[in-house]
Amino acid sequence: MKMLYSLSFAAVAALMIFSSCSKDEVKNPVQDPEEVAPVAEKVTISVSMPDEGLTKVTLTQDADNKKVIKLAWEDADKLDINGNTFTVKTGSISGDGKSAEFEGTAPAPDGAGKYTISYSKLAGGYAEQTQSEDGDASHLGYVVSISGASEYTGITFSEAGASAVGGTFSQSSVLRLRAKLPDAVASAVQKVIFKASEAVFAGSKELAVNLTTHGTAGDDKTLDVYATLPAGDAVTAAAMDLLIQFQTSANEYEKYTAYRVIPAGSNFGEPQYIGIDCSNIDKYAGKDDDGTAAHPFFIGDQHQMQAINGLLASGETRYFKLIDNIDLTGVAWSSVNTSPFDKVVNFEGNGKTISNLNNSLFYDLNGTVKNLSVSNANISNASLNFGVLARQISVVGSVQRVSISDSNVTLTSREGAGGLIGKITNNAEIEDVHILNTSVSAYKNRAGGIAGWVVLSSDATVSLTKCSFEGGSVKTKTSYYSGGLIGSNESTAGTLSIGNSFSTGDVAAEASSWAGGILGCHAKGSTVLTDCYSTSAIKSTTGSGGIIGLISGAGLSVIRCMAFNTSITATAASGNNHSSGAIIGKGNPGIAIEVNNCFRSNSITYSSNAVDNTAMTDMEFISPAAALPQAGATNTNARCHHGKETTQTLSALVQDASKVGVAWSGEIWDFSGSEPVFK
């Protein structure tokens, strides 16, 4: 069947089948009546198509609604009636192609005495279709049937025709997209991808149309794309999100995204038309986006990601929402919110993933990021202070429900490397953040699984809750302060609090001192650690601590923190000015701190050459705050803390009711395994 003209959008209204016509009996030449074979009855039927054209059912009426499909029979067309094939009789197609005669063997009715009459022409399948060029509809297929018919003579392919013979009518339909595009997209589009929040495309949420000839025809920058949709109802129960993506190269990540909401009750088993103005899709995806909380800028591809900086304004808050996973392969990423840092950003990740980032997503995170995953980031820089999410927080930042996985942050000559943030100098709330299988490395000092360092100079607060660094490694190459979660707290005021968090990745100060499973160094300010644990392997020249590497200032509380490290290693030669420890690696003399209800596993592999520090021994808890004990009788310049040994699993330990003040919250932690995990 030929598609002679292009389609506006609709389904074909009707095909008429009139029976006739002639019946020719084929006789068996054998005369013995007992040897006569069953008679095969040949039937010739006439089939024609009406002139009334298409039925139009639209979501939004297009100004250009006059194009229609006109069907014409071809010699190769076939009908099926109860499994019997009817072919076009040679020379029977009319001049206008509207009618033809078909020949075939008379079909037997089914067990219910009914007939199914069908015609199908569909190249490939529904999931991925190919259109030769802008505006062409010759690729469209047509699938139509009447099932349960009481007869196959006088059949009309329409709802009324099916009803007349007691049958059920079913036909394929057509999706038409008419999109006004920016110049860069219009000239290069190779593929159009539809992504729906419901399975409305032949039982799938996705449909693609390839363009053999790329770009739009003519100068109007308007693309017309058509796709065949299957017969049957696919009604949207509620308003449905629909992404329409225009791919402009062979690379899947080179695409531009439009977002629309399809009304509830739209039937994708009926023809659908979508007419959209996409002239802004190089900036954002939605129709009414203005960056407010009610209408955030929708971001669906790498081009729209790169447009974020241009949508910010000093002293104002802009809202953004990811609507698809975004691959930044090939993009030299310019971090969001460079100086001045008074531009506030609310970034809703919407459960989506950004991959292949090669620079910090933000320069300064002033605002909120939540519900986001980042994978395969690879950041290598000779400057200071880099993290996958942001280089710094200097005003106020909130990070909630964010994960970083399979990534790398490497500073090749400076300090301040973090899995999430490079440096924090003002209020920050970090909750439910997880760094997975990620390498964090600073050439000099200050590297942390979450943040490189915290330096507060005012009465600010930095809080980490339900955070983890799992797998991977944290290290400083030539200098000090390496921590499983935070490299160092060097604040002159304010408070760093870390609660209900853990680390499992390796932590090392490779050529220097002071590495800790949770915190590399508490130097100044106030630091409070509660309900944390580490299973990390810790290694440095000196000051290796299962929880904290170095304490050089007062204001530290370590409560219910458990060292279950695989190993704690200090490589420096013997001396009386250094030490390592299960809880605290080294503390300067005379510094008052609190260490309470902290335990260590009996299975830690411990190695230290410091005087009086070659083995771990139980130490009394310190509460209220007081000075750390000496590492040994003659080691007067170094203090450490090993906590108390336990043979219990970590989960058993922190649920042990006999140990007063040790229990952790069952609302936060799942204790079903030997080591707690977050619920």
N, C-alpha and C positions, 0 to 999 in steps of 0.2 A: 504494500500500500504506500503510495507516494504522499509526502507532505508537500503540497504545492506552494503554500504561502506560509508566512510566519504567523505566530500565535499571539493573540492579545493575552488571554488567560481564561481558560475555560476548559470544559470537557466537551468532547464531541457529542452532539445531541442525539443522533440516531443513525442507525444503519437499518435499511429495510431489506428483509429477506422474503421473497415471494416464492412459493413452491409452484411447481407446475405439474408439471410441465409434461414430460414424457416418461413413460415407463417402458423399458425394453426387456422382455423376458429372454433370458439366456437358456436355451434348451439343451438337455443332454442327449446326444445322439443314440445312446443305448436304449433300446426299446423295452427291455425287461423292466416292468414297473418296480420290481424289488431291488433293481440295481440303479434306479434313477437317483442321482445326487441331489441334494437340496438346491433349490432354485436361488440364484444370486440375482437380486433385483437392482438394476442400475437406475439411478435417479439423476435428473438434471434439474437444478433449481436456479432461479434468477435472483440475483442480489443487487440491490441498488442503495444509494445513499441520498438522503434528502438535501434540499437546497437551503434549508433554514439556517445552516451554519452552527454556531456555538451557543451554549448556554453560559452566561456570564454570572459568576458568583465571586464577589471581590471583597477583600479586606478594606482597601482604599482604592477608589477608582482612579485610574491613570488618565491623563489628558489624551494620551495616544492610545485609544482603546478600540481602534477600528481594524487592526490587523487580526486576521483569523486564520485558522488552519482550514485548508480544503483538502479533503482526502480523495484519492483516486486509486482505483484498483490497478494492480500490476499482474502480469502473467504468472508470477511466482507465488501469488497469494493463495492461502489455503484456509479452509474452515474445518472445524472438527465438530462432529455431531455424534455423541456417545461413543467416541473412540474411532469412528470412521472418518477418513480424510476426504474432503471435497476439494478438487482443484479447479482452476479457471479453465473453462472450455476454450480452446483455441479460437481466436478471432471474435470472441463474444463481448469484449470490453467496448463500451460505447465510446463515442468520440470525445465526450467530456470526462470520461473515466468514472462516471457516477454509477454505472450499472454493469453487471457482468453475469454470465451464467457459470455455475459451478457443477461439476460432475462428481458422483461418488456412489458407493454402494449404499442402498437403503439401510439405515441403522435400525437395530432392534431396540426397543425401549428397555430401560433399566428395570430392576426388580419391582419398582413402584409404578412401572408403566410410564415413566417420564423421560424427557430428553434434556440434554445440556448442549447448547449450541455456542461455540466460542470461536473467536479470532484473536490471534496474538502475534504481534511483531515487536520485539524488543531486543535491540543489540546489546550484548553484555548483560548488565544488571542495573539495579536502581542505585547502588551505593556510589558508583563513580561513572559518570557519563561524559561524553565528549561532544562538544559543539564546534563546528568548523570555524565560525567567526562570529563576531558581534552581530546579534539580531537574527541569526539563522536558526530555523526550527526544524530543519530536515532530519535531524537526528532523533527527534521525538518518537517514541514507540506508542503503540496503541494496543491495549488489551481489553477485550469486551466479552461478556458472556450473558446468556440467559440460562439459568439452571432450573430444574423442576418443571419444565414446560410440558403441557399435555400433548402438544403436537409440534412438529417442526416445519409445518407448511404455513405460509402467511405470517412469518415472524418479522417483527420490527425490533431492532436493537434500540430500545428506549424503555423508560419506566412504564409508559402506557402499554407498549407492545408486550412487555413481559407480563404485566398484569392481565392482559387479555387472554393469555394462555396459561394463567395460573402459575407463572414462573417468577423468579427473582432476578433482577437486573443488576449487573455489576460492570463497571468500566474504570479504566485507569484515568488519571487526571493529570493536570499540568501545573507546575510552579513556574511563574514568571517573575524575574527580578528586573527592575529597571532602576539603575543607580547612576546618579550624577557624581562624577569622580574628580578629584584634583588632577592636575596635569600629569604629575609624576606617576600616578597610579593608572590613569586612563591610557597612557601610551604603552604601558608595560605589563598590564595584567595578563597572567597566563592561566590562572585557575581561580575559581570561586568556590569557597567552602562554606557550607551552612552547618552551624552547630546549635542544636536545640537542647533545652533543658528537659524535654520529654522525647520519647522514642516515636516520633511522628513520620520518619522517613523509612518506610518499609521495615518497621520494627527497630530502626536504628536512630541514634541521636545525631548522626552526621550524614551529609550528602555533599558530593563534590562534582563540579562541572569543569572539565578542562577545555581550554580554548586552543584549537590548533593554530589559528592565526591570532597572534597576541595583540592586545590593545583594542581600543574602540574604533569603530568605523566612522569616518567623517570628522567634523570639527566640534561636535556638540559635547564631547567628553561624557557621553551617556552610554552606559553599557546595558544591553538587553541580553539576559541569560535565561534559558529555558531548561526544565528538567521534567522527565516523566515521573509521576508518583503512582504507586500501586493502587489497585482497586481496594475498596474496603474503607471502613471508617477509622480515622485516627484523630479523635476529637480531644482538644486540650481541655482538661478538667478545670484548670485555673489559668490565669495569665501566664504565658510561657516566655522565657528569655530566649532570644534568637541572636546568635552572632553570625555575621556575614563577613567573611574574610577574603580579601583580594590578594592573592599571591602573585608577586611580581618577578620571581626568578625561580630557578629549579630548586633553590634552597627553601625548605618549609618555613624557616624563621623570617624570610623576607615577605612580609604580608602587612596589610592594613586592615583594620577591624572596624566594623560598624555594629552597633548594638541597638536592638529594638525589642519591644514587648509586644507579643502577639496576644490579642484578647482571648479571654476564656470562651470556650465553645467553638473556636475555629476548627473546621473539619479539614484535615489534610488528606482525607479520602475524596474531597471535592477540590476543584481547581482553586488555586490561590494566587493572588497577585500582591507583590510587595513593591511599592514605589518609594524610594528613599533618596534624600539629598545627602550625599557622602562627601561634600566639599571640604569638611573639616576633619576628615579621618586621619590626616597627617598630624593632628594635635590631640584628638580625643575621640572616643567611640560612640558616645550617646547622642541623642537628638537635642536634649535640653540642658546639656552639661553647662554649669556655670561655676563649679568649684565650691558651692555651698554644701552644708550638711544635707540639705534636702535633695540637691542635684550634684553629687560629686562628679568630678571628671572621671569617666570610665576609661581604663587603660587596658588595651587588649593585645598590644604588639610592641616590638622594639622601637618603632617610630614614635608611637605615642609616649613610650617611656622617655625617649630623648627630648620630647617636647615639654616635660614637666617643669624644668627650670624657667622656661618662658612664660609659664602660667602663674608663677609665684609673684607676690607683691609685698614690699616692705611693710611691716606692722599689721599684716592681715593673715588670716588663716585660710588655707586652701585644702579642700578635701579631695582625696583620690581613692579609687577603688579598682582593684584588678578584677578583670572579668575573664581572663584566660591565663594559662601558663605562658611565660614569656622567655624566649631563648635569645640571649644577647650575644650570641656568637658573631664575631666580626665587628662588634661595636666598641670603639674606643670610648668607654663610658666616662662622662663628665658627672662627677658627684653632685647630688641635689643639695641646694642651699649653701652656696659659697658666700663669702663675706659681702655685705653685712649679714649677720645671722639672725636678724629679727623677723625673718619670714617663717611663719608657722605652718607646719605640714601635718595633716592627719591622713595617714596612709593605711587603708584597709586592704590587707592581703587577700581576704575572702577565700582563704584556704588554697590559694594558687601558689605556684612555684616560679621563681626567677632563676634561670640557669645561665652558666657561663659568663658571669660577671668578672671584669678584669680591673675593677677599681671599687673603692668603697661606695656603696649605694648612696649614702649621704656623706657630705662633708661634715656638716654640723646638724645633728638630729635635734631640732627644736620642734617638739610636737610628739606625735604618737605613731607607732607602727605596731600592728597587731595582725594575727592570723596569717602569717606569711612563712613560706619556706624558701630557702635559697640553697641551691645545689651547684656543685662544680665551679664555685668561684675560684679564681686564681689571681691573687694580688701580689705583685712583686714590685717593690719601690725602694729607692735609695733615700727617701725622705723619712720623717718620723710620724708616728701615730696613725696607724691604719687598722681597721677592722672590717669584716665583711659587710656589716650593716652601716657603720659610720666611722669616720675618723675621730670624731669627738662629740661630746655633749657638753655645751658651755652655757646653755640657758636653762632649759628644762626638757627632759626627755622621758618618754614612757615606752617600754617595749613589752608586749604581752603576746604569749603563744607564738613564738617565733622559733624556727629550727634552721640551723646551718649544717649542711652535710657535704662530705666528700670534697672539702675545700682546702685552700692553702692561702696563708698570709705570711709573706716573707719580706722582712725589712733588710736590705742588703748592706746598709751602712749606719743605720740609726736605731733608735729605741721606740718603744711604745706599740707593740704588736698585740692585738686582741682578736679572738675568734669572732667577737661581736662588735666591740667598740675599741678604738685605740686608746683614748684618754677621756676621763670624766672629770670635769671641774665644777659641776653644779648639780642641782637636784636631778636625780634619775631613779626611776622605778623600773626594775627589770624582773619580770615574773614569767614563769613557765617558758623558759628559754633553754634550748638544748643544742649543744654543739657536738656533732657526730662525725667521727672518722675524719677529723680535720687537723692539719698541721699548722702550728702557729710558731713563728720564729722571728726573734729580734737579733740583729747583729750585735748590738750593744746590750742594754739592759731593759727590764720591764716588759715581760711577756706574760700573758694570761689567757686561759681558755675562754673567758668571757670578756675581760677588759685588761689592757696592758697595765694601766695605772690609774689611781684615783688621787686627785690633788684638789681638795676643797679648801677655800680660803675664807668662807663665810659659814654661817650657821645652816648649812645645807645638809641634805640626807641622800645617800645612795643606798638603795636596798636591792638585794638579790633574794628572790624567793622561788623555790621549786626550779632551780637551775641545775644543769649538768653539763659536764664535759666528758664525753664517752668515746673511747678509742682515740686514735690519733696521738699527737704529741704537742707539748709546749716546751720551748727551749730558748735560752739566750746563748748566743754563740761565743762571745768574748767577755761578757760581763755578768752582772748579777740580777736577782729578783725575777724568778720564774715561778709562776703559781698555776695550779690546776684551774682555778677560777679567776683570780685577780693577781696580777704581777706584784703590785705594791700599793699600800695606802700611805701617802706622804703628805696628808692634809695638815694644815695648821689650825683648822676648825672643822666643825661638822662631824658627821657620823657615817661610817660604812657598816652596814649590817648585812650578814649573809646567813640565811636560815633555810633549813630543809633542802639542802643541796648536796651534790656529790661530784666526784671526779673519778674516772677510771683510766684516762690516757696517761702516757708517760710524761714526766715533768723533769726537766734537767736545766742546770746552769753548766753548760758543757766545759767551759774553761775557767769558771769562776765559782762563786759561792752563793748560797742561799736560794734554795728551791723548796717549795712546799706543796703538798697535795691540794690544799684549798687556797692558801695565800702565800706568796713568796716572801713578803716583808710587811710587817707593821712598823712604820717609822715614827709617825706622828698622828695627832688627831685621836679619834675614837673609832675602835673597831670592835664589833660584837659578832661572834660566830656561835650559832646554836644549831643543834640537830643536823650536823653535817658528817659526811664520811668520805674517805678516799681509799681506793684500792690501787692507786697509781704506783708505778715504780718511780722512786725519787732518786736523783743523782746530781751531785755537785762536788766541788772540791771540799767544801765545808759548809756546815749549816744546813744539812738536809733534814727536813722535817716532814713527818707523815701528814700533818695538817698545816703547819706554818714553818717557813724556813728561818726567818730572822725577826727578832723583836729588838728594836733600838730605841723605843720610846714607850712611855706609859699610856694607859687608856685602852687596854685590850682585855676582853672577856672571851673565854673559850669554854662553852658549856655544852655538855652532852655531845661532844665531837669524837668520832671513833676512827682510829688508825687501823685499817685492815689492808695496808699496802702490801703488794707482793714483795717489794724490797725497798730498803732505805740505804743508800750508799754514799759515803764521803770518801773521796780519793786522795785528799791531802796527806802528806807525811805526818808522823806523830808530832804533837805539840800541845802546849797547855793554853793556847789562846783560841781554840775552836772546839766545836762539839756538834753532834747531831742528836736527833731524838724522835721518838714515835709521834709525839704530839707537837713539840716545839724543838726545832733544830738548835737554835742558839739565841740566847738573850743576854743583853749586857747586864753587868752587875748593878744592883740597886734599883732596878726598874720594877715597880709594883704592877702586877697584873693578876687576873683571876683565871684559874684553870679548875673546872669543877665537873665531876662525873664524866671524865674522859678515859676511854679504855683503848687498849691495843690488842690486836690478835697475837696469839702465841706462834703463828706460822710466818711472821715477817722474817725475811732474810735481811739481816742487819750487818753492815760493815762500816766501821769507823776506826781510824788510827789515832784519834785524839787521846791524850792522856786521861786515864780514868773513864773513858767513854767507849770502850771496845765492846760493851755488852749493855743491853737494856735491863733496867731494874725498876721495880715498882716505886712510884713516888706518890707522896701524899698530895691530895687535892689542895688547891690554894683558893680559899674563899673565907672571908673577904680578901680583896687584892693584897698581895704581898710580893716580895722579891722571889724570883726563881731560885731553886737550890743549885749549888755548884754541881758541875758534872762529876766531880770526884774530889777526894781530899786535897790533891795537889793542883787540880785544874781550877785556878782561881779567877781566870779571865773569861770563862765561858760558862753559861748556865743553859740548861735544857730541861725538858720534861718528857717523860716516857709514858705518863698515865699509868694505868694498872692493867695487868695482863688478864686476858680471858681466853678460855678454850671454847666458849660458845660461838655459834654462828652469829653474824651481825643481827639478823632478824630476831633470833632468840634473845640476844642481849638486850635489845632496846624494847623488848616486851616483858622482860623479867621483873615481875612485881616485887621480888625480894630485894632488888636494888633500888632503893628509894631515890627518886629524882632523876632516874635514867630514862624512863619511858618516852617514846616518840608518839606522835599523833597517828592514830589509825585512820583518821579522815584524809590524811595526806598520803600516807605510805601504804603500800601493799607488801605484807610480810610473808607471802606464800612461798617465796624462794629463800635461799640462804642469805641473800643480800636484798635489802628493801629496794623497791622501785616505786615510781609515782603511780598513783591511781589515775 
